[in-house]
Amino acid sequence: MTINNPARMNAFTGTMMLELQDRVTQLEEWTEGKGLILHGAAGTFCSGSDLNAVRAISNPQDGMKMCMFMQNVLTRLLRLPLISVALVEGRALGGGSELTTACDFRLMTQGSEIQFVHKHMGLVPGWGGAARLVRIVGSQNALKVLAGARKVDTDYGERIGLSDGTVTPQSGESTALGEAEKWLSAFTKGPAPVIRAVKKVVLSGRELPLEDALRTEKDVFGTVWGGPANLEALARKPKHK
């Protein structure tokens, strides 16, 4: 999925926010999917909200509506039964940095940066980015990144756990997107029902109280036990010696 507004560093307009909701709805209905890569057009990720759109809704009431809308959409994005990766080329700023946290993993290219610049705008994250950031890097690192509006490069990103690796094209024909696809393939290899089941049990462990997570794990286990992939694996494995 491509964020495509290169004239404004892929900043989100109001129309793009609605389009993102539509794409997430389509992905929720994609029953055979296993993986998703989210990246920006023209060599940069996303610079957050288009300032023209922000000025048009600068009153608190409209701002809260936008906040609630994007929180909902990005929560649904993170909860998709797909293994998702944000591929950060160039810069991910403000809302763009929040968007990276709505994916399961983040990959960066050399020279790229993630920066929560909200403090410089007299704001805090409103799309759920702060809550997700704490879960990814811990409260101390999140406080440094948010309160310091710190630029997170590839080295610092990997050190605090915000980045899951740096991708580098290996040849003239190789691209960062292609390398990200190779990286993701290690986690999406296998039957879709199994990969989607893995995502569901991890999601429940992350979001639910233990008893509820255990119940969900049992239910998901029941959907794959004795299923085609399980029976095929049992037939393929030799007996214990």
N, C-alpha and C positions, 0 to 999 in steps of 0.2 A: 504494500500500500504506500503510495507516494503522496507526500505533502507538496502541493504544487502551486506556489505563488512566488516564483523566483524574482519578480520585480521588487518584492518587499521582503526578501530573505525568507520566503515561505511563511510569512506572518499570517495568522488566522483572521480571516474576515468573518462576519456573521454568517454569510452563506457557506463558507468552508466548515464552520462549526456544525451547521445543519447537515452538510454532506458527510462529515465524519460520523454523525449519528446514523445516517443511512447506511454507510459502509459497515459499521459495527453491527447493525441489524442484519445485513446480508451475511456477515461472518457468523453470527449466531445461528443462522439457518443453514450453514455449510456443514453438513453432517459428516462429510468424508475428509475434512481438512485436518491437518496435523500441525502445520507451522505457519508463522506469519513474520515477515520482515517489514518494519516501518522505517521509511527513510525519506529524505527530502530531495527535491529536484535541484539540479544545477549545482551540485557540490556543497550544499549547506543543508542543515537539518531544519531548524525552525526558530524564528526570532520571537515567538510568542504571539500576542494579539496585535493585529493591525491597529496602529495608534488612531487612525481615522475612525475605526469602529469603536475604540475605547472612548474617544471624545464624545461620540454620539450617545453613549450610555453612561456618562460620567456621574449621573445621579445615583444615590445609594440603592434605590429600588430596582432599577434596571441592572445595576452591577450585581446585586444579589441573585437576580434571575439568571444572569449569565454564569455566575459562579455555580449555582445549583445545577444548571444544565450541563456544564462541562464536567463537574464532579461525577454526575450520573453516567455520562458517556464514557469517561475514562475508567470508571469503576467497571462498567460493562466490558470495556476493552481488556482490562486485566483479568477478568473472570471468564473470558472466552476459553473453551476447551481446546485451545491451541497453545503450542509453545511459541512465544513471541519474542522477537528481538528488535530493539531500536538500534539502527545503524546510524551512528552520529558522524557525519562528515561536516567539516566547517564548524559552525557554532549552533549550539542549542541554548537559547536564552529565554529567561522568564517562563512563560507558558510552554515554550519548547522544551525547557529542562524538566518541567512537570510531566510533559508527555513521555519523556524517556522512562520515567518511573512507572508508567502504566503498562510497561512491557516486562516480561519475565527476566530478560537479559538486556544488557547494553554492550554493544561493540563500538569502539572508536577507531578512527583513522589517525595517522600521524598528523599532528598540527591541529586537531579538532579540540573543541572546548565545550564543556557544559557549565553554565553559570546561572544560578538563581539570582537574578538582578533585581528582584522585587523590592528590596530595601531601598535601592536607588530611586525607585518610583513611588516611595512612600507607602508601600504595600507589603503584604505577606502572600505566600502562595494561596490560591483559592480554588484550584482545580484538584485538590487532594494531594498535591505534590509533596507537601511537608510531611503529612502522615505517612505516605509511602516511603519517603526518603528516610525517615527514622527507622522503619522496618528493614530497609536495605543496608544502611551504613551505621545504625546505632544513633542514640540521642546526642552523644558528644560530637561526633563527626558531623551530624546534621546541623547542630548549632553553629559549628565553625563555618560550614558551607553557606548557611542562610544568613547568619549575623554578619559574616565577613564578606558576603556576596563574592565568595572566592571563585576564581576561575579554576575549574577542574580540568586539568590536562590528562593525557593518557597515563602518565606515571602516577599522579596523585589519585586519579580515578581508580586504578587497579589497587593502590595501596589501601584505600578506605573501603573498597568493595563496590563502588558505584559502577565501575567498568569491569566487564568480564573478559576483556582482552582487546588487543589492538590488531586490526586487520590491515594487511599491506598487499596490494596487487603484486603478483609474482612475475608477471611478464607484460609485454606491451598489450596483449589481448585480454589480460586479466583485469577485473574491476573490483572495487571494494564490495559492491553488491554481490558479485560472483563469489568472492571469498567469504562473505557473510553467509551465503547459501551453503557453501561447503561446511562452514562451522556449525550451522544449524542442523545440517543433515545427520550429524553424529547423535543428535537427540531426537530426531524425527524418524530415524530408520526403524521400520517395523510396521505392523498393521495399525491402521488408524484407530480402531477401538481400544487398543492397548495404550497407545500414546495419549489419547484423550482421557483414558482412565487414570493414567499417571498424573496428568495435569489436575484432574478433579481431586484426587486424594491429597496432593500437595496443597492445592487451594484450600481445601477444608481444614488441613492442619495449620495453615497460616491464619485463617480467619475465624475458625470456630472454637468454642471451648472444647476441652479434651474429650469429654463424653460424646459430644455431638460429632466431633471429628472422627472418633472411633466408630460411631454408628454409620457415618457416611462411608468410611473406608470399607466396612463390612458390606454395605450395599453395593458399592462399586466393585468390590472383589467378586460379588455374586454375578455381576454382569459379564465377567471374563472367564471365571472358572468353568471349565468344560466347554468353552467357546472354541471356535475354529482355530485360533492361534495357539491356544493352550493344548488342544488335542494334537495339532500338527507337531508342536514341540515335543510332546510326550512320545509320539511315534518316531520322531527323529533321533531322540537320545537313546544311547545304549543302556542296558540294565547295569545296575551297580555291580562292581566286581569285588 
